[in-house]
């Protein structure tokens, strides 16, 4: 086995003993340098070119592996402990019955299912999904925290919504990661985010409608302390009844902690694509 400083994050589970004995600063060996990261123009503009905020964004990306490793260590040693993580006081009551979780791409978002697993009934599972890179990370987490009730399903999978619905009907808690797109696909829902028109897959509304379940948005950020944020409890009544308040809440998260949102690169690509389309349209009109 190699030393932690020589490993990628998914390999941490091969070195659990070392993971549990190192200081937090030792995990910096897992990290890159902040100056190695580029800052999307959309983010720089959003923070008015503030150098301190730009540095925060770069540090967030560079030091994320350290926070992953340290947080896993704390969970392994202490479980859920208020000394290092802030949990909404009413969380257990809100999720005592199966519901659908929506986890936006903030902070250590892939660790949120493993936190939620501490608050559900012993016979239930959190149903998470992700691509092959997420599968390797999830496998590593499960080796470190083998008793957490998280079941991982790999995507793409054309039956994923059906599997999540079946899981809910069996007493489990499906997770949806809300995405945004520049595609004007007619099956997507159009809304405004940060003043820009975006398109959103409607999976969370379909599941909420078919399961007749409440939808609970939840996110995780970190500064001096790791913190879970609960959004408004949502129920499907008509098209947009979940997505509109959900993205209003996500926008507020972005306003409060912009440097921990993973959507800036997409917004950058979307703006570039839109500019190219507008330019082509002008050329065609000439």
Helices and strands as residue ranges (DSSP letters): G 4-6, G 9-15, H 16-19, G 24-30, G 34-36, H 41-46, H 51-78, E 85-86, H 91-94, E 100-102, G 109-111, H 112-116, E 126-130, H 132-144, E 150-154, H 160-169, E 173-176, E 189-193, E 196-200, H 203-211, E 215-222, E 226-234, H 243-256, G 258-260, H 264-285
